[in-house]
């Protein structure tokens, strides 16, 4: 389930994927419990480290390559 812990609980989803501005990881874990999966979107090494230290079960990484002509989101690392 993308972004919505409430819906993940309502439909008994296996887990949820959270963006950087979504519910804090600790709150999501408290609501979902230890048996559900929680992932976090990341765009740079600091966000990756923080997501892992906060207990993310997996991380989504992107963008990996710059997309011309966009220079707004350069690739991490």
C-alpha positions in Angstrom: 0.0 0.0 0.0 1.5 3.3 -1.0 1.6 6.1 1.7 -1.6 5.1 3.6 -1.1 3.2 6.8 -4.8 3.6 7.6 -5.8 1.8 4.3 -3.1 -0.8 4.8 -4.7 -1.7 8.1 -8.2 -1.6 6.7 -7.4 -4.1 3.9 -4.9 -6.1 6.0 -2.1 -5.4 3.5 1.3 -7.0 4.1 2.8 -3.5 4.5 3.1 0.0 3.4 5.6 2.2 1.4 6.2 5.7 2.8 7.7 8.7 1.2 9.9 11.2 3.0 6.9 13.5 3.9 4.6 10.7 5.0 3.9 9.4 8.4 7.1 9.0 10.6 8.5 5.5 10.6 8.1 5.0 14.3 4.4 5.9 14.2 3.8 3.6 11.2 5.6 0.7 13.0 3.6 1.3 16.2 0.3 1.1 14.2 1.3 -1.7 11.9 3.2 -3.9 14.3 6.4 -5.9 13.7 4.8 -8.4 11.3 4.1 -6.0 8.5 6.6 -4.6 6.0 7.5 -0.9 5.9 9.5 0.6 3.1 10.8 4.2 2.6 11.5 6.2 -0.5 15.0 7.7 -0.5 16.9 10.1 -2.9 20.3 10.4 -1.3 22.7 8.6 1.1 21.6 10.5 4.1 17.9 9.6 3.6 19.0 5.9 3.0 20.9 5.8 6.3 18.1 7.5 8.2 15.5 5.1 6.8 17.6 2.1 7.7 18.3 3.4 11.2 14.6 4.1 11.7 13.8 0.4 11.0 12.7 0.4 7.3 12.4 -3.2 6.0 13.5 -2.0 2.6 14.3 1.3 0.8 13.4 2.5 -2.6 16.2 4.5 -4.3 15.9 7.1 -7.0 16.6 8.8 -9.2 19.5 6.6 -10.2 20.4 8.5 -13.4 19.9 12.1 -14.3 17.0 12.6 -16.7 17.8 15.2 -19.4 16.8 18.0 -19.4 15.9 17.9 -15.7 18.6 18.9 -13.2 16.2 19.3 -10.4 16.8 15.7 -9.0 20.4 14.7 -9.6 21.3 11.1 -9.0 22.2 10.2 -5.4 25.8 9.6 -4.3 
